[in-house]
Amino acid sequence: MRSRCRVATISFAAAVMWMQASSVSCGDDGRATELFDHALDVGGSLAVPTVAALARAGLARIELRNGNLDEATRLCGEAYRLSEAAGDSVGRSSAAHILGVTAQMRGDLEEARRWMSERIALAREEGNAAAVGLEASNLAMVERQLGDFEQAQELLLEALDNFHRRRDEWA
């Protein structure tokens, strides 16, 4: 029975991650907020930090898209701390990504560099090549803004190589 609960929890966490991506691309903030609030309730009641952290990160993406940088930072800070306490790299990785983008939007490029670098390291640990490529591309833009054109080029080449090897049509 315990293994079935674990499989269901992992499946639910994957669904929350899918909802994150959908909320960004579809723009139905009201429905996405309902789904993330529900995931937050479920994650909390089942004491599953990954689900709760991903739900917070999903809500943060909505706030970020609406220009509410402080609220996005607060939500992702909570998601990051929750995930870190639980030893959950998936939730930390998602929160680090959004914290990096938020810092970049604020113009705090050193902070953006720190979060994006952490996300790349976490994604490598997870074996998540898609996240490595995406974040390398994001970090390249930050490095360009900071004036480190060689590092930016190196990161872009890594991202392109990553996307090419995976035949990533999205990139």
C-alpha positions in Angstrom: 0.0 0.0 0.0 2.8 2.4 0.9 4.4 2.0 -2.6 1.1 2.8 -4.3 0.8 6.0 -2.2 4.4 7.0 -3.2 3.6 6.4 -6.9 0.4 8.5 -6.6 2.3 11.3 -4.8 5.0 11.3 -7.5 2.3 11.4 -10.2 0.6 14.3 -8.4 3.9 16.2 -8.2 4.4 15.6 -12.0 0.9 16.9 -12.6 1.6 20.0 -10.6 4.8 20.6 -12.7 2.7 20.3 -15.8 0.2 22.7 -14.4 3.1 25.2 -13.8 4.0 25.0 -17.5 0.4 25.3 -18.6 -0.4 28.3 -16.5 2.5 30.2 -18.0 1.6 29.3 -21.6 -2.2 29.4 -21.4 -2.7 32.5 -19.3 -5.8 31.3 -17.5 -4.6 32.7 -14.1 -7.9 32.1 -12.3 -8.1 28.4 -13.1 -4.4 27.9 -12.6 -4.6 29.6 -9.2 -7.4 27.3 -8.2 -5.4 24.3 -9.3 -2.3 25.4 -7.5 -4.3 26.2 -4.3 -5.8 22.7 -4.4 -2.3 21.2 -4.9 -1.1 23.3 -2.0 -3.9 21.9 0.2 -3.2 18.3 -0.9 0.5 18.7 -0.5 0.1 20.1 3.0 -2.5 17.6 4.1 -0.4 14.7 2.8 2.8 16.3 4.2 4.5 16.0 0.7 6.9 18.9 0.5 7.5 18.4 -3.3 3.9 19.0 -4.1 3.6 21.9 -1.7 6.8 23.5 -3.1 5.8 23.1 -6.7 2.3 24.6 -6.0 4.0 27.6 -4.4 6.3 27.9 -7.4 3.3 27.7 -9.7 1.6 30.5 -7.9 4.8 32.5 -8.0 4.9 32.1 -11.8 1.5 33.7 -12.0 2.6 36.5 -9.8 5.7 37.0 -11.8 3.8 37.2 -15.1 1.5 39.8 -13.5 4.5 41.9 -12.4 4.2 41.1 -8.7 7.9 40.5 -8.1 7.7 40.8 -4.3 5.0 38.1 -4.0 6.7 35.8 -6.5 9.9 36.1 -4.4 8.0 35.4 -1.2 6.3 32.3 -2.6 9.5 30.9 -4.1 11.4 31.7 -0.9 8.9 29.6 1.0 9.0 26.8 -1.7 12.8 26.8 -1.5 13.0 26.7 2.3 10.4 23.9 2.4 12.2 21.9 -0.2 15.6 22.4 1.3 14.4 21.3 4.8 12.9 18.1 3.1 16.0 17.4 1.0 13.8 17.8 -2.1 15.9 18.9 -5.1 12.9 19.1 -7.5 11.2 21.8 -5.5 14.4 23.6 -4.8 15.3 23.6 -8.5 11.9 25.0 -9.5 12.1 27.7 -6.9 15.7 28.6 -7.8 14.7 29.0 -11.4 11.9 31.5 -10.6 14.1 33.3 -8.0 16.8 33.7 -10.6 14.4 35.1 -13.2 12.8 37.4 -10.6 16.3 38.7 -9.6 17.1 39.4 -13.2 13.9 41.3 -13.7 14.7 43.4 -10.6 18.2 44.1 -12.1 20.0 42.2 -9.4 22.2 40.3 -11.8 24.6 38.9 -9.2 21.7 37.4 -7.3 20.3 36.1 -10.6 23.6 34.5 -11.4 23.7 32.8 -8.0 20.2 31.4 -8.3 20.6 30.3 -12.0 24.0 28.7 -11.2 22.4 26.8 -8.3 19.5 25.6 -10.6 22.0 24.3 -13.2 23.8 22.4 -10.4 20.6 20.9 -9.1 19.4 20.0 -12.6 22.7 18.2 -13.3 22.3 16.3 -10.0 18.8 15.3 -11.1 19.9 14.3 -14.6 17.4 16.9 -15.9 19.1 17.8 -19.2 16.2 20.0 -20.3 16.5 22.2 -17.2 20.3 22.4 -17.6 19.9 23.6 -21.2 17.1 26.1 -20.3 18.9 27.5 -17.3 22.3 27.7 -19.2 20.5 29.8 -21.8 19.0 32.1 -19.1 22.3 32.4 -17.3 24.0 33.3 -20.6 21.8 36.4 -20.9 22.7 37.4 -17.3 26.4 36.9 -18.1 26.0 39.1 -21.2 24.3 41.8 -19.1 27.2 41.6 -16.7 29.6 42.0 -19.5 31.2 38.5 -19.4 30.7 37.8 -23.1 33.0 34.7 -23.0 31.0 33.1 -20.3 27.8 34.0 -22.0 29.0 32.4 -25.3 30.2 29.3 -23.4 26.8 28.9 -21.8 24.9 29.4 -25.0 27.0 26.8 -26.8 26.3 24.4 -23.9 22.6 25.1 -24.2 22.6 24.7 -27.9 24.5 21.5 -27.7 22.2 20.2 -25.0 19.1 21.0 -27.1 20.6 19.5 -30.2 21.6 16.2 -28.5 18.1 15.9 -27.1 16.5 17.0 -30.4 14.5 19.5 -28.4 12.0 21.0 -30.8 10.8 23.5 -28.1 14.2 25.2 -27.9 
